[in-house]
Amino acid sequence: MLQSAQSLEAKQVAAAILLKEIGVQPCADLQALFWVDDSNNIEWVIGYTAFIGKTCQMHVVNLTNKPVNKELVFAAFDYPFNYLGVEKALGIVNSNNEKAMKFDQKLGFKEVHRFVGMHDDGGDIVVFSMDKSDCKWIMEHK
């Protein structure tokens, strides 16, 4: 079940999870969604930061290793593209994180730039991009 992290406390929880799990630094412009189970335990966190013009950076954390479902993916893209008015979502991934690289590509993100050897552990910083007009998840839902 989807929950929006609108309260200050919910945003702090989302920020703490994003920092601990994937190193996203807390920031004032954080918007977030939670996917929770029937007992209200957080299974997924989707964070949005770095709003510049019509873009934002998107961050996804799976806390349970359960497979993603279409309702969650639709919500993850509907929120920035249709609710926040963003036209392009960006993802920044360490090339050594093969699971995240494959996940982003499966969602439909395209690699647009690579900073070779610039990640902390010698991996590449890979910049992924998805335009609203190319997002199959919101198009399939209409």
N, C-alpha and C positions, 0 to 999 in steps of 0.2 A: 504494500500500500504506500502511496506517495504522500509525503508531507513537505511543506515548504518551511524553510528555516528563516522565519521572519523576525522572531524576537531576538533581542540581544543575546540571551542565554543560548538559544538554538544556534545562532551564528558563531558563538564562542565554541560550542561543541563541535560544529562543522570545521571551524578553523583548527582546533586541536587535532582532530582526526586527520585532516589534510596535511598538517605539518608532520605529525608522527608517521603516517603511512607513506607519504610521497614527497615530503620536504617542501610543500607549498608554504611560503612565509605568510603569516597573518597580515591582512591588509583591510583598510577601511571600506573598500568597495565590494567586499565579498557578498555574493548571493549564493544560496545553496538549497539543494533539495535532499531529502532523506527518503530512502526506500526502507520501510520497516516491516517486520513480520507481524503476525496476529497478536503477539505479546508486546508490541511496540519496541522491539529490539532493532537497532539500526543495522541493516544489512549492506546498504550501499550509500555512499555520499557522492553527490555530484556538485562540484563547486564551480563558480564562475568569478573570475577576477580580471584585472587589467583591462577595464573598459576604456577603449580609446576609439573615438569616432563611432563607427558602426561595427566594431569588433570586440571580442572578449576572448579570454583564455579559458578553456574548459578543463576541469580536472575530475577524474573518476576513480573512486576507491571501492573495491569489493571487499567487505570485511568477513565474508563467510565462505568465499570460493564457490557459492552457488552460481549456476549459469544465469546469464542475463536473460530477461524476458522482454518481449516486444513492447509491452506497456511501459516498462521502465525506460527503454530506449526512446520511445516516442516522447515521453515526458521530458527526458534529458535534452532533447532538441527543440521540442515545442516551447519550453520555457525561455531560452534565449532568443530564438528566432521569431516566435509569435507573441510572446508576452513582453519581453524586454526590447524588442525591435532591433536586435542585432542582425547583421547581414552576413557575417563571417565569424566562425568559431575557430580558434587556434588551439592546438595541443602541442606541448613541449615534452619530448620524451628522450630519455637516455637510450642510445642505440643498444646498450648492453642489456636492457630490459626487453627481451624478445617477446615476452607475454604481452606487454603493453603495446609494443610495436604492432604485433599481429592484431590485437584487439582494436586499436585505432583504425587500422587499414580495413578490417572487417566491417567496422561501422560506416566506412566510406570516406574517412579522412585521406587526403593525398599529401605525400611528402612534398614540401615546397622549398625547403632549405635545410642544409646540414652544416653544422660547425664542427669540423673534424677534430677529434681529440679534446674538445673543450668541456666535457663533463668532468665532475670531480674525480671519477675513477678511470679517466682516460677514454671513456666512451664518447661518442659523438652526441652533440645536442641536435636533435632532429625536430624540425618545425613542421607540424602537420596543419592542414587547413581544410575547412569545409564551408562552402557557400550555402546559404539558405536555399538558393535555387537548385542546388545539387543534392540536397538532403532527402534521400529516399524515405526516411522514417516519417517525416511529416507529410510527404507527398502520398505515401501509401495509405495513410490514415484518413485522408480527405474523402 
